[in-house]
Amino acid sequence: MLYWYKKKYFFKELYRSEKIRFLYYGFFNTLITNLILQILLFFSKVYFATLIAQIFNLLFGFFIYKKKVFRKKYISKNKKVFYIITAFTSWNLNWIIINFLTFDLYVPKNLSAIISLPLIAAWSYLIQKLIIFK
């Protein structure tokens, strides 16, 4: 009984950390987004696959990060626009990284998409933390 209580308390305390919540919800957002991307990469060009995956990430990510990670009730119109600009930039960054790894270093494009994940995740967290959900 005591072990269960300590374990429950530990996770409750851990969940209070914004970084942990970002990793937790970001993992699911990234997993779903990357699943969409991986499937689309089999059937379409890189720019189209990354665009569709980024649109999903934009919509799903905004609501999940706003409510669950950064716990904001209101986001100004300017910050929403900046979020869209950031998503567009992330899409371009992802597209560039995948193309670079695929065409310059001859890494398969599906593997290139996976390799780009940590860079995009770090970029995303910093922009959202420091500017959008500040």
Contacts in CASP RR format, 6 or more apart in sequence:
PFRMAT RR
TARGET T0000
AUTHOR 0000-0000-0000
METHOD contacts of the structure
MODEL  1
MLYWYKKKYFFKELYRSEKIRFLYYGFFNTLITNLILQILLFFSKVYFAT
LIAQIFNLLFGFFIYKKKVFRKKYISKNKKVFYIITAFTSWNLNWIIINF
LTFDLYVPKNLSAIISLPLIAAWSYLIQKLIIFK
14 20 0 8 1.000
15 21 0 8 1.000
15 24 0 8 1.000
18 69 0 8 1.000
18 70 0 8 1.000
18 129 0 8 1.000
21 68 0 8 1.000
21 69 0 8 1.000
22 65 0 8 1.000
22 69 0 8 1.000
22 125 0 8 1.000
22 128 0 8 1.000
22 129 0 8 1.000
25 64 0 8 1.000
25 65 0 8 1.000
25 68 0 8 1.000
25 69 0 8 1.000
26 61 0 8 1.000
26 64 0 8 1.000
26 65 0 8 1.000
26 69 0 8 1.000
26 121 0 8 1.000
28 64 0 8 1.000
29 57 0 8 1.000
29 60 0 8 1.000
29 61 0 8 1.000
29 64 0 8 1.000
29 65 0 8 1.000
30 117 0 8 1.000
30 121 0 8 1.000
32 56 0 8 1.000
32 60 0 8 1.000
33 53 0 8 1.000
33 54 0 8 1.000
33 56 0 8 1.000
33 57 0 8 1.000
33 60 0 8 1.000
34 53 0 8 1.000
34 113 0 8 1.000
34 114 0 8 1.000
34 117 0 8 1.000
36 52 0 8 1.000
36 53 0 8 1.000
36 56 0 8 1.000
37 49 0 8 1.000
37 50 0 8 1.000
37 52 0 8 1.000
37 53 0 8 1.000
37 113 0 8 1.000
38 110 0 8 1.000
38 113 0 8 1.000
40 48 0 8 1.000
40 49 0 8 1.000
40 52 0 8 1.000
40 53 0 8 1.000
41 49 0 8 1.000
41 109 0 8 1.000
41 110 0 8 1.000
41 113 0 8 1.000
42 110 0 8 1.000
46 95 0 8 1.000
46 98 0 8 1.000
46 99 0 8 1.000
46 102 0 8 1.000
46 109 0 8 1.000
47 95 0 8 1.000
50 91 0 8 1.000
50 94 0 8 1.000
50 95 0 8 1.000
50 98 0 8 1.000
50 113 0 8 1.000
51 91 0 8 1.000
54 87 0 8 1.000
54 88 0 8 1.000
54 90 0 8 1.000
54 91 0 8 1.000
54 94 0 8 1.000
57 87 0 8 1.000
57 90 0 8 1.000
58 83 0 8 1.000
58 84 0 8 1.000
58 87 0 8 1.000
62 80 0 8 1.000
62 83 0 8 1.000
65 128 0 8 1.000
65 133 0 8 1.000
66 72 0 8 1.000
66 75 0 8 1.000
66 133 0 8 1.000
69 128 0 8 1.000
69 133 0 8 1.000
70 128 0 8 1.000
70 129 0 8 1.000
70 133 0 8 1.000
72 133 0 8 1.000
75 83 0 8 1.000
75 132 0 8 1.000
75 133 0 8 1.000
79 131 0 8 1.000
79 132 0 8 1.000
79 133 0 8 1.000
82 131 0 8 1.000
82 132 0 8 1.000
83 128 0 8 1.000
83 132 0 8 1.000
86 124 0 8 1.000
86 127 0 8 1.000
86 128 0 8 1.000
86 131 0 8 1.000
86 132 0 8 1.000
90 120 0 8 1.000
90 123 0 8 1.000
90 124 0 8 1.000
93 119 0 8 1.000
93 120 0 8 1.000
93 123 0 8 1.000
94 113 0 8 1.000
94 116 0 8 1.000
94 120 0 8 1.000
97 112 0 8 1.000
97 115 0 8 1.000
97 116 0 8 1.000
97 119 0 8 1.000
97 120 0 8 1.000
98 109 0 8 1.000
98 112 0 8 1.000
98 113 0 8 1.000
98 116 0 8 1.000
101 107 0 8 1.000
101 109 0 8 1.000
101 111 0 8 1.000
101 112 0 8 1.000
101 115 0 8 1.000
101 116 0 8 1.000
102 108 0 8 1.000
102 109 0 8 1.000
102 112 0 8 1.000
107 115 0 8 1.000
END
